[in-house]
Amino acid sequence: MYVLYKLLRGTVAFNIFIGVVLLYGIWWLVGILDMNLLSMLLGRFVAFGVIILIIIFQPEVREFLLVLGNTTLKGRLNFLERFFPRDESELSESKVAQLKAIGDSLDYLSNSKTGALLVFSREPLTTIESTGVAINADISAPMLDSIFFKNSPLHDGAVLISGDKIRAGSCILPVTKNQAVPQELGLRHRAAIGVTENANALSIIVSEETGEISSALRGKIKRDISKSKAKKVISEFMFSNK
């Protein structure tokens, strides 16, 4: 119930949920008061209530199932990883090189105040990848820097990184509908949050105005993090079994 509350909090769906609860409460009350006609009418709606709720809360149901899957079976299988996480020194040379390339690129993008949005995924995100331009290149700082260069045709959109490859650039992401997101955050940050609400993904954002680095995971955003913190978040998400 608490997980459901966190998923719905701050969204329009929360208000709808409260309305549905009140409707069920009224149906229960009129049944006790023997208001047979009204009880029958409300009962018709309640009979199809589950289907209606699934339609209304489709994004929230999807996110709940993702969270449930990531925190039950996977969590039990990798229980010890929570207490003994791998550090960067235990990663293979190729993964260390990838982290360094990403860190160097974030450093450059942040210092030059070049807006950027990177999405990391453990498994292919075919739907999102199809909205952009296929790249399928090795991860390197020059490649990322050139993609987000302001005159590059691919700079406007997100870069999708899955496994050890840059899969696509200029990808279009779903924008969060969470009303609790601070008003000062622009479309780039809202898209970064939105994709993590609908998929098992991590977003790293570089602000074009301030050069500030932020991360988004499971619909939550952490702002103004250091390059080392960003690398740690990426390493834990991409290379650990948490």
Stockholm file with secondary structure:
# STOCKHOLM 1.0

chainA/1-242         MYVLYKLLRGTVAFNIFIGVVLLYGIWWLVGILDMNLLSMLLGRFVAFGVIILIIIFQPEVREFLLVLGNTTLKGRLNFLERFFPRDESELSESKVAQLKAIGDSLDYLSNSKTGALLVFSREPLTTIESTGVAINADISAPMLDSIFFKNSPLHDGAVLISGDKIRAGSCILPVTKNQAVPQELGLRHRAAIGVTENANALSIIVSEETGEISSALRGKIKRDISKSKAKKVISEFMFSNK
#=GR chainA/1-242 SS CHHHHHHHTTSHHHHHHHHHHHHHHHHHHHHHTTCHHHHHHHHHHHHTHHHHHHHHTHHHHHHHHHHHHHHTHHHHHTGGGGTSCCCGGGSCHHHHHHHHHHHHHHHHHHHTTCCEEEEEESSCCHHHHTTSEEEEEECCHHHHHHHHSTTSTTCSSEEEEETTEEEEEEECCCCCCCTTSCTTCCHHHHHHHHHHHHSSEEEEEECTTTCCEEEEETTEEECSCCHHHHHHHHHHHHHSCC
#=GC SS_cons         CHHHHHHHTTSHHHHHHHHHHHHHHHHHHHHHTTCHHHHHHHHHHHHTHHHHHHHHTHHHHHHHHHHHHHHTHHHHHTGGGGTSCCCGGGSCHHHHHHHHHHHHHHHHHHHTTCCEEEEEESSCCHHHHTTSEEEEEECCHHHHHHHHSTTSTTCSSEEEEETTEEEEEEECCCCCCCTTSCTTCCHHHHHHHHHHHHSSEEEEEECTTTCCEEEEETTEEECSCCHHHHHHHHHHHHHSCC
//
